Amino acid sequence: MSLMGTKNGRKQHTAEFKAKVAIAAIKGERTASELASMYGPHPTQIGVWKKQALETLAQGFSSRRSSAVRAQEDLTPRSTNRSGS
């Protein structure tokens, strides 16, 4: 199991671990209960991660860019090197 530091006795899984489990759930080759036995988290938690992954994936194909992406692009310096002039 891939865990980050724990607070209040609760497990905190890394994003990579959550993605790995969510991808396995999306593939549908095993039930949530089987994945829970393999990886540790409760089947309900696996379902939540699967839903989050599918929602995030759909946003990646959206024609509208999120405000966070636009804000990051605004902070990225643009090249002022003009070739051919």
N, C-alpha and C positions, 0 to 999 in steps of 0.2 A: 504494500500500500504506500502511496506517496503522500506524505503529510507535511504540512508546514507546522510551525509552532502551535501549541494548543493553548487556549484560554478557557478558563472555566470548565475544563474537562471535555470540551467539545473538539471533535476532529476538524481540522481545516485542511482540505485537500487542495493540491496545486491545480492551476488551470490546465496544465498538461494532462494530469490524471483525469480530471473531469471530462476533458475533450476525448480522451482515450475511451472512457466508459460510455460517453454519449454516442460516439461513433459506433461502438459495438452494439448499442441499443438500436441505433438507426438502421444498421445492417439487418437486424431482425433474425439473425441466425440462432439466437438464444433468447429465452424469456427473461424478464426483469429479475425474476427470482433466481434464475441460473447465474445471471450476471452479478447479482448481489452475493451469491455464494462464492463466486470467483474473485470479486474485487473488494467486497466488504460493505459498501454503503447499502442502505435500505432500498428495496425496490421502488418505493415512492420517490426517494431522492434521485434515483437513476432516471425515473420518468420526468422529473423536473429538469434535470440536466439535458435530457434528450429534447424536451420542448424548447429550452433556452437555445440549444445549438441550432435547431431548425429555424427558430425566429431570427437568430443572428445571421444564419446563412442566407435567409431570404433578404435581409437588409443589405447584404453584400452585393446583391444583384439589382438593388433598387437604383432607378435612374437619378433619384435625388440624393445628393450627398448630405450626410449628417452635419449638424452645426459644429461638432467636434472636429470633423475632417476639414471643414472649411477654416476653422480657427487655426488648426495646425498648419494648413497651407499658407495662411496669412502670416504666420510666424517664420516660415521658411524663407531664407533670403533668396532673391531671384538673381540670376546671373546677368550682369550688365555688359558682358563681353559680346560685342556684335561682330560677327564675321562678315567679311565682304565689304565693310565700310571703311 
